[in-house]
Amino acid sequence: MKKSAFNLDAFKAWLTDCGAVLIAPTSQWEILRVQTCDGVQVVYRNAKDVQTWPEPLVVAREAFERGNRMSLSPDMRARKKLRHLVEEIAARDGLWCWFCEAGFLGPDSGEVTIEHLVAKSHGGPDHLSNLVIACKGCNGLVGHMSVSEKVAIRDRKRGYAAVAA
């Protein structure tokens, strides 16, 4: 069985559909330059037309050839860096919003955000003890509020009765 030729133009279209950003080649030896969640990747060819593919694009090419999709947006790079932090917080508190208790499918869910209990603008540290998982809606709602205001919102969302002082 003869293997069909690789369609670079179709691959470029697929990369774009998956969120990658095509960049103009900077030399005659580059056949593809693209920014993905793994950074800028370049496919080179030498004078004998032998191509050199970086590992992240080898994985993407295999997914393309199988007809699968993957998220390649450069915006995912920041999410990958935060994944370990989300996993640490989830091990402590569970994988749900600290405010409304909405659950998440996994640490890479697009809805997962990290909220500082003491806001950074109020001198709050990036220490694990000051961080909680929040959904986008709750994180946007509480913004730069004080800790006591955030706890009050959490209690209200969870349906806890206010405690008289």
C-alpha positions as CSV (number, residue, x, y, z in Angstrom):
1,M,0.0,0.0,0.0
2,K,1.4,3.4,-1.1
3,K,1.5,6.1,1.6
4,S,-0.1,9.3,0.5
5,A,2.0,12.5,0.4
6,F,1.8,14.8,3.4
7,N,-0.3,17.9,2.7
8,L,1.5,20.7,4.4
9,D,-1.1,23.3,3.5
10,A,-3.9,21.2,5.1
11,F,-1.7,20.7,8.2
12,K,-1.2,24.5,8.4
13,A,-5.0,25.0,8.2
14,W,-5.5,22.3,10.9
15,L,-2.9,24.0,13.2
16,T,-4.7,27.3,12.8
17,D,-8.1,25.6,13.6
18,C,-6.5,24.1,16.7
19,G,-5.4,27.6,17.9
20,A,-1.8,27.7,16.8
21,V,-0.4,30.9,15.2
22,L,1.4,30.6,11.9
23,I,4.6,32.8,11.7
24,A,6.4,33.7,8.5
25,P,9.6,31.7,7.9
26,T,12.8,33.6,8.6
27,S,15.1,31.7,6.2
28,Q,15.0,29.6,3.1
29,W,15.6,26.5,5.2
30,E,12.4,26.9,7.3
31,I,9.3,25.2,5.8
32,L,7.1,25.9,8.8
33,R,7.2,28.3,11.8
34,V,4.4,28.2,14.3
35,Q,3.6,29.4,17.8
36,T,1.9,26.9,20.0
37,C,1.3,26.3,23.7
38,D,4.9,24.8,23.6
39,G,6.4,28.0,22.3
40,V,7.7,28.7,18.8
41,Q,8.3,25.6,16.8
42,V,10.2,25.5,13.5
43,V,10.4,22.7,10.9
44,Y,13.7,22.9,8.9
45,R,14.9,21.3,5.7
46,N,18.5,20.9,4.6
47,A,20.1,21.1,1.1
48,K,19.1,17.5,0.5
49,D,15.5,18.3,1.4
50,V,15.6,16.2,4.6
51,Q,13.2,17.7,7.2
52,T,13.8,18.1,10.9
53,W,10.6,18.3,13.0
54,P,10.6,19.3,16.7
55,E,8.9,16.8,19.0
56,P,5.8,19.0,19.7
57,L,5.1,19.2,16.0
58,V,5.7,15.5,15.5
59,V,2.9,14.9,18.1
60,A,0.7,17.4,16.4
61,R,1.3,15.9,13.0
62,E,0.4,12.4,14.3
63,A,-2.9,13.8,15.7
64,F,-3.6,15.5,12.3
65,E,-2.9,12.3,10.4
66,R,-5.3,10.4,12.7
67,G,-8.0,13.1,12.3
68,N,-7.8,14.1,16.0
69,R,-7.9,17.7,17.3
70,M,-5.8,19.2,20.1
71,S,-5.6,22.5,21.8
72,L,-2.5,24.3,20.6
73,S,-3.3,27.9,21.5
74,P,-0.3,29.8,22.9
75,D,-2.7,30.9,25.7
76,M,-2.6,27.3,26.9
77,R,1.1,27.8,27.8
78,A,0.2,29.8,31.0
79,R,-2.5,27.1,31.9
80,K,0.2,24.4,31.6
81,K,2.4,26.3,34.1
82,L,-0.5,26.7,36.5
83,R,-1.6,23.1,36.3
84,H,0.7,21.9,39.0
85,L,-0.5,24.7,41.3
86,V,-4.2,23.8,40.6
87,E,-3.4,20.1,41.3
88,E,-1.8,21.1,44.7
89,I,-4.8,23.2,45.7
90,A,-7.2,20.5,44.5
91,A,-5.4,17.9,46.7
92,R,-6.0,20.2,49.7
93,D,-9.5,21.5,48.9
94,G,-11.0,19.4,46.1
95,L,-11.5,20.3,42.5
96,W,-14.4,22.7,42.9
97,C,-15.0,26.4,43.3
98,W,-14.2,27.6,46.8
99,F,-17.1,30.0,46.6
100,C,-20.0,28.3,44.9
101,E,-18.8,24.7,45.0
102,A,-19.2,24.2,41.2
103,G,-17.1,21.1,40.2
104,F,-14.6,20.9,37.4
105,L,-13.7,18.0,35.1
106,G,-10.0,18.4,35.5
107,P,-7.2,20.9,36.3
108,D,-7.1,21.9,32.7
109,S,-10.7,23.0,32.5
110,G,-11.1,26.4,30.9
111,E,-13.3,27.5,33.9
112,V,-10.7,26.9,36.6
113,T,-9.0,30.0,37.9
114,I,-6.8,30.7,41.0
115,E,-8.0,33.3,43.4
116,H,-5.9,35.0,46.1
117,L,-7.8,35.2,49.4
118,V,-5.7,38.2,50.3
119,A,-5.5,40.0,47.0
120,K,-2.1,40.7,45.6
121,S,-3.1,44.4,45.4
122,H,-3.5,44.2,49.2
123,G,-0.1,42.6,49.7
124,G,-1.3,39.0,49.5
125,P,1.4,36.4,48.7
126,D,1.5,33.8,46.0
127,H,1.9,31.2,48.7
128,L,-0.3,28.0,48.5
129,S,-2.0,29.0,51.8
130,N,-3.4,32.2,50.2
131,L,-4.7,30.5,47.1
132,V,-8.0,28.8,46.3
133,I,-9.7,27.4,43.2
134,A,-12.5,29.5,41.8
135,C,-14.7,29.4,38.7
136,K,-14.4,32.4,36.3
137,G,-17.7,33.9,37.5
138,C,-16.9,33.9,41.2
139,N,-13.3,35.0,40.6
140,G,-14.6,38.0,38.6
141,L,-17.2,38.8,41.2
142,V,-14.9,38.9,44.2
143,G,-12.0,40.7,42.5
144,H,-10.0,42.8,45.1
145,M,-12.4,42.4,48.0
146,S,-11.2,41.8,51.5
147,V,-11.0,38.2,52.9
148,S,-14.0,38.8,55.1
149,E,-16.0,40.0,52.1
150,K,-14.9,36.9,50.1
151,V,-15.9,34.6,53.0
152,A,-19.3,36.3,53.3
153,I,-19.9,35.8,49.5
154,R,-18.8,32.2,49.8
155,D,-21.2,31.6,52.8
156,R,-24.1,33.3,50.9
157,K,-23.5,31.2,47.7
158,R,-23.3,28.0,49.8
159,G,-26.5,29.0,51.6
160,Y,-25.0,29.3,55.1
161,A,-26.9,31.4,57.6
162,A,-25.1,34.6,58.8
163,V,-23.7,34.3,62.3
164,A,-24.7,37.0,64.7
165,A,-21.8,38.8,66.3
